[in-house]
Amino acid sequence: MKLLLVTLFVTVSRREPVMIVGQRSAPCTLEEVTTMVGSKSGKPGARMAAGFAYAAGATGILANFFLIVFFALQAGNPESRTSLGSANDLVGSLGTALMVPVALALSAWLPNRRLGRIAQVLGLSAMAVLTVGGPLLVLGVLAFEVQAPVAVAAWMVLSLWLLLINRWLRLSGILLPRLARLGEFLLGAGTLAGGASVGLGLLLPWMSARPQLALFSVGGVFTAIGMLGTPFWFLLLGRHLGRS
């Protein structure tokens, strides 16, 4: 009996390191990834990124509110239209400026390859263009006919950034699946699809009015969802980073 117990103890003690090695090679759970992220970035860094994400989301929601009221009052009160339009431009630029620290914090968890670095450069460049575009428009340095297409193009690049980083962070387990799918499909891919639909309608002027109207309507809906939903994604991201 004693010989049997000794043999069992030796067998278990020999197998324990093998089980630990096997556990390390297994896919990480969400709690393990959260612990890994916390040890890699540190609680102060995660809390700072969460704070900027909350600020970017709240500021973006306020800018969208000004935009909605701007269009609602466009036909009724021209004086308010001007002030609300300027408020939307300035607050929206502040919102994209607050996205920059969040993007820099997320870069620590992106894949260390060329495509990841290119995506970060494109995303940060789009944020920079959107940040300076509003004040330049309000100050009269840029005309609306120049600033508007540049801002739309920059937003499309930002949507591509959202698609890529949410996909990478979802596959690596850093972000919650629901949060990552929201940014990847609805906001990122949806906005790009909407922009492509509107662009197709503009590039085909020979089409009849109804197909063009359908393309513009579908593209406008997806683009509006992307623009209005992006601030909420940053709010959810801030909550996720704050909890981790």
One Martini backbone bead per residue (centre of mass of N, CA, C, O) as a GRO file, in nm:
protein
  244
    1MET     BB    1   0.058   0.061  -0.022
    2LYS     BB    2   0.301   0.254   0.005
    3LEU     BB    3   0.407   0.205  -0.279
    4LEU     BB    4   0.157   0.317  -0.422
    5LEU     BB    5   0.167   0.609  -0.307
    6VAL     BB    6   0.448   0.682  -0.408
    7THR     BB    7   0.394   0.637  -0.707
    8LEU     BB    8   0.163   0.843  -0.728
    9PHE     BB    9   0.324   1.096  -0.636
   10VAL     BB   10   0.543   1.085  -0.857
   11THR     BB   11   0.353   1.101  -1.099
   12VAL     BB   12   0.218   1.373  -1.033
   13SER     BB   13   0.484   1.543  -1.006
   14ARG     BB   14   0.563   1.488  -1.307
   15ARG     BB   15   0.289   1.606  -1.442
   16GLU     BB   16   0.261   1.905  -1.358
   17PRO     BB   17   0.455   2.054  -1.557
   18VAL     BB   18   0.306   1.954  -1.812
   19MET     BB   19   0.037   2.100  -1.751
   20ILE     BB   20   0.153   2.387  -1.747
   21VAL     BB   21   0.257   2.391  -2.032
   22GLY     BB   22  -0.019   2.334  -2.164
   23GLN     BB   23  -0.157   2.591  -2.051
   24ARG     BB   24   0.029   2.797  -2.199
   25SER     BB   25  -0.058   2.692  -2.497
   26ALA     BB   26  -0.323   2.779  -2.444
   27PRO     BB   27  -0.584   2.961  -2.467
   28CYS     BB   28  -0.681   3.252  -2.352
   29THR     BB   29  -0.857   3.407  -2.136
   30LEU     BB   30  -1.004   3.694  -2.042
   31GLU     BB   31  -0.863   3.711  -1.764
   32GLU     BB   32  -0.572   3.661  -1.869
   33VAL     BB   33  -0.565   3.900  -2.059
   34THR     BB   34  -0.622   4.117  -1.851
   35THR     BB   35  -0.368   4.057  -1.685
   36MET     BB   36  -0.168   4.104  -1.912
   37VAL     BB   37  -0.245   4.396  -1.970
   38GLY     BB   38  -0.197   4.509  -1.686
   39SER     BB   39   0.114   4.424  -1.679
   40LYS     BB   40   0.195   4.584  -1.942
   41SER     BB   41   0.063   4.883  -1.878
   42GLY     BB   42  -0.084   4.940  -1.634
   43LYS     BB   43  -0.311   5.103  -1.448
   44PRO     BB   44  -0.256   5.401  -1.522
   45GLY     BB   45  -0.268   5.361  -1.833
   46ALA     BB   46  -0.556   5.244  -1.846
   47ARG     BB   47  -0.697   5.482  -1.704
   48MET     BB   48  -0.613   5.700  -1.903
   49ALA     BB   49  -0.742   5.571  -2.153
   50ALA     BB   50  -1.027   5.567  -2.034
   51GLY     BB   51  -1.057   5.872  -1.998
   52PHE     BB   52  -1.023   5.946  -2.300
   53ALA     BB   53  -1.256   5.771  -2.401
   54TYR     BB   54  -1.478   5.914  -2.248
   55ALA     BB   55  -1.420   6.199  -2.363
   56ALA     BB   56  -1.455   6.128  -2.663
   57GLY     BB   57  -1.746   6.025  -2.643
   58ALA     BB   58  -1.884   6.275  -2.515
   59THR     BB   59  -1.791   6.480  -2.729
   60GLY     BB   60  -1.914   6.337  -2.975
   61ILE     BB   61  -2.209   6.351  -2.880
   62LEU     BB   62  -2.221   6.660  -2.869
   63ALA     BB   63  -2.155   6.708  -3.167
   64ASN     BB   64  -2.401   6.549  -3.278
   65PHE     BB   65  -2.610   6.727  -3.146
   66PHE     BB   66  -2.538   6.985  -3.300
   67LEU     BB   67  -2.591   6.862  -3.581
   68ILE     BB   68  -2.892   6.798  -3.546
   69VAL     BB   69  -2.982   7.086  -3.471
   70PHE     BB   70  -2.877   7.221  -3.721
   71PHE     BB   71  -3.078   7.074  -3.920
   72ALA     BB   72  -3.343   7.142  -3.767
   73LEU     BB   73  -3.271   7.478  -3.789
   74GLN     BB   74  -3.207   7.563  -4.085
   75ALA     BB   75  -3.497   7.692  -4.180
   76GLY     BB   76  -3.567   7.883  -3.917
   77ASN     BB   77  -3.252   7.973  -3.799
   78PRO     BB   78  -2.975   8.120  -3.918
   79GLU     BB   79  -2.817   8.209  -3.663
   80SER     BB   80  -2.811   7.930  -3.520
   81ARG     BB   81  -2.676   7.777  -3.748
   82THR     BB   82  -2.395   7.902  -3.724
   83SER     BB   83  -2.330   7.833  -3.424
   84LEU     BB   84  -2.381   7.524  -3.442
   85GLY     BB   85  -2.175   7.464  -3.661
   86SER     BB   86  -1.926   7.562  -3.501
   87ALA     BB   87  -1.967   7.374  -3.259
   88ASN     BB   88  -1.938   7.112  -3.415
   89ASP     BB   89  -1.651   7.159  -3.522
   90LEU     BB   90  -1.503   7.203  -3.247
   91VAL     BB   91  -1.602   6.954  -3.084
   92GLY     BB   92  -1.519   6.743  -3.293
   93SER     BB   93  -1.216   6.807  -3.282
   94LEU     BB   94  -1.183   6.741  -2.982
   95GLY     BB   95  -1.270   6.444  -3.003
   96THR     BB   96  -1.035   6.352  -3.194
   97ALA     BB   97  -0.807   6.439  -3.005
   98LEU     BB   98  -0.894   6.229  -2.775
   99MET     BB   99  -0.822   5.969  -2.953
  100VAL     BB  100  -0.513   5.958  -2.961
  101PRO     BB  101  -0.438   5.827  -2.682
  102VAL     BB  102  -0.597   5.569  -2.740
  103ALA     BB  103  -0.441   5.475  -2.989
  104LEU     BB  104  -0.165   5.459  -2.845
  105ALA     BB  105  -0.253   5.245  -2.635
  106LEU     BB  106  -0.345   5.020  -2.846
  107SER     BB  107  -0.062   4.968  -2.984
  108ALA     BB  108   0.043   4.756  -2.764
  109TRP     BB  109  -0.189   4.525  -2.888
  110LEU     BB  110  -0.081   4.508  -3.159
  111PRO     BB  111   0.052   4.384  -3.422
  112ASN     BB  112   0.404   4.328  -3.498
  113ARG     BB  113   0.354   4.473  -3.797
  114ARG     BB  114   0.321   4.646  -4.078
  115LEU     BB  115   0.011   4.673  -4.083
  116GLY     BB  116  -0.016   4.789  -3.798
  117ARG     BB  117   0.154   5.047  -3.847
  118ILE     BB  118  -0.011   5.157  -4.082
  119ALA     BB  119  -0.280   5.180  -3.933
  120GLN     BB  120  -0.180   5.384  -3.722
  121VAL     BB  121  -0.095   5.607  -3.915
  122LEU     BB  122  -0.372   5.645  -4.046
  123GLY     BB  123  -0.539   5.702  -3.791
  124LEU     BB  124  -0.373   5.946  -3.683
  125SER     BB  125  -0.400   6.117  -3.938
  126ALA     BB  126  -0.708   6.139  -3.935
  127MET     BB  127  -0.725   6.276  -3.658
  128ALA     BB  128  -0.559   6.525  -3.733
  129VAL     BB  129  -0.740   6.630  -3.960
  130LEU     BB  130  -1.001   6.653  -3.783
  131THR     BB  131  -0.880   6.850  -3.573
  132VAL     BB  132  -0.800   7.097  -3.778
  133GLY     BB  133  -1.054   7.142  -3.958
  134GLY     BB  134  -1.252   7.299  -3.780
  135PRO     BB  135  -1.090   7.559  -3.708
  136LEU     BB  136  -1.029   7.636  -4.006
  137LEU     BB  137  -1.327   7.678  -4.080
  138VAL     BB  138  -1.406   7.892  -3.865
  139LEU     BB  139  -1.159   8.094  -3.949
  140GLY     BB  140  -1.146   8.079  -4.283
  141VAL     BB  141  -0.911   7.910  -4.415
  142LEU     BB  142  -1.137   7.713  -4.498
  143ALA     BB  143  -1.348   7.593  -4.710
  144PHE     BB  144  -1.617   7.394  -4.731
  145GLU     BB  145  -1.543   7.267  -5.016
  146VAL     BB  146  -1.268   7.157  -4.886
  147GLN     BB  147  -1.324   7.033  -4.599
  148ALA     BB  148  -1.544   6.817  -4.647
  149PRO     BB  149  -1.395   6.601  -4.825
  150VAL     BB  150  -1.161   6.565  -4.627
  151ALA     BB  151  -1.330   6.468  -4.385
  152VAL     BB  152  -1.455   6.222  -4.523
  153ALA     BB  153  -1.189   6.077  -4.588
  154ALA     BB  154  -1.088   6.064  -4.294
  155TRP     BB  155  -1.330   5.895  -4.189
  156MET     BB  156  -1.272   5.647  -4.362
  157VAL     BB  157  -0.997   5.589  -4.237
  158LEU     BB  158  -1.103   5.559  -3.948
  159SER     BB  159  -1.284   5.315  -4.016
  160LEU     BB  160  -1.054   5.130  -4.098
  161TRP     BB  161  -0.921   5.134  -3.822
  162LEU     BB  162  -1.156   5.013  -3.666
  163LEU     BB  163  -1.168   4.747  -3.815
  164LEU     BB  164  -0.877   4.642  -3.757
  165ILE     BB  165  -0.848   4.667  -3.445
  166ASN     BB  166  -1.099   4.500  -3.373
  167ARG     BB  167  -1.005   4.243  -3.505
  168TRP     BB  168  -0.738   4.202  -3.351
  169LEU     BB  169  -0.859   4.225  -3.057
  170ARG     BB  170  -1.053   3.987  -3.094
  171LEU     BB  171  -0.851   3.757  -3.171
  172SER     BB  172  -0.672   3.812  -2.899
  173GLY     BB  173  -0.884   3.892  -2.648
  174ILE     BB  174  -0.892   4.193  -2.543
  175LEU     BB  175  -1.174   4.220  -2.644
  176LEU     BB  176  -1.488   4.212  -2.650
  177PRO     BB  177  -1.687   4.080  -2.883
  178ARG     BB  178  -1.908   4.298  -2.895
  179LEU     BB  179  -1.725   4.545  -2.916
  180ALA     BB  180  -1.561   4.454  -3.166
  181ARG     BB  181  -1.804   4.414  -3.361
  182LEU     BB  182  -1.904   4.698  -3.356
  183GLY     BB  183  -1.639   4.827  -3.477
  184GLU     BB  184  -1.600   4.638  -3.725
  185PHE     BB  185  -1.891   4.630  -3.866
  186LEU     BB  186  -2.079   4.878  -3.810
  187LEU     BB  187  -1.857   5.109  -3.816
  188GLY     BB  188  -1.644   5.025  -4.019
  189ALA     BB  189  -1.781   4.860  -4.255
  190GLY     BB  190  -2.038   5.034  -4.275
  191THR     BB  191  -1.906   5.303  -4.355
  192LEU     BB  192  -1.758   5.200  -4.607
  193ALA     BB  193  -2.015   5.107  -4.753
  194GLY     BB  194  -2.152   5.383  -4.757
  195GLY     BB  195  -1.931   5.533  -4.914
  196ALA     BB  196  -1.942   5.347  -5.163
  197SER     BB  197  -2.237   5.406  -5.237
  198VAL     BB  198  -2.207   5.709  -5.280
  199GLY     BB  199  -1.974   5.695  -5.486
  200LEU     BB  200  -2.132   5.537  -5.700
  201GLY     BB  201  -2.347   5.757  -5.747
  202LEU     BB  202  -2.135   5.977  -5.841
  203LEU     BB  203  -1.994   5.798  -6.079
  204LEU     BB  204  -2.314   5.758  -6.195
  205PRO     BB  205  -2.485   5.996  -6.369
  206TRP     BB  206  -2.650   5.811  -6.587
  207MET     BB  207  -2.840   5.740  -6.393
  208SER     BB  208  -3.116   5.717  -6.257
  209ALA     BB  209  -3.279   5.848  -5.989
  210ARG     BB  210  -3.350   5.593  -5.823
  211PRO     BB  211  -3.076   5.449  -5.793
  212GLN     BB  212  -2.932   5.691  -5.669
  213LEU     BB  213  -3.119   5.722  -5.426
  214ALA     BB  214  -3.060   5.442  -5.310
  215LEU     BB  215  -2.756   5.479  -5.269
  216PHE     BB  216  -2.773   5.731  -5.089
  217SER     BB  217  -2.950   5.610  -4.868
  218VAL     BB  218  -2.779   5.370  -4.782
  219GLY     BB  219  -2.516   5.529  -4.736
  220GLY     BB  220  -2.631   5.733  -4.529
  221VAL     BB  221  -2.713   5.533  -4.310
  222PHE     BB  222  -2.435   5.398  -4.256
  223THR     BB  223  -2.278   5.660  -4.203
  224ALA     BB  224  -2.452   5.764  -3.967
  225ILE     BB  225  -2.406   5.526  -3.781
  226GLY     BB  226  -2.100   5.559  -3.762
  227MET     BB  227  -2.090   5.854  -3.653
  228LEU     BB  228  -2.290   5.810  -3.406
  229GLY     BB  229  -2.144   5.537  -3.284
  230THR     BB  230  -1.844   5.595  -3.212
  231PRO     BB  231  -1.869   5.732  -2.929
  232PHE     BB  232  -1.990   5.476  -2.794
  233TRP     BB  233  -1.742   5.299  -2.832
  234PHE     BB  234  -1.559   5.471  -2.647
  235LEU     BB  235  -1.723   5.431  -2.393
  236LEU     BB  236  -1.699   5.120  -2.385
  237LEU     BB  237  -1.392   5.119  -2.382
  238GLY     BB  238  -1.356   5.272  -2.116
  239ARG     BB  239  -1.498   5.059  -1.941
  240HIS     BB  240  -1.308   4.825  -2.010
  241LEU     BB  241  -1.040   4.958  -1.918
  242GLY     BB  242  -1.132   5.023  -1.626
  243ARG     BB  243  -1.182   4.718  -1.540
  244SER     BB  244  -0.876   4.619  -1.625
   0.00000   0.00000   0.00000
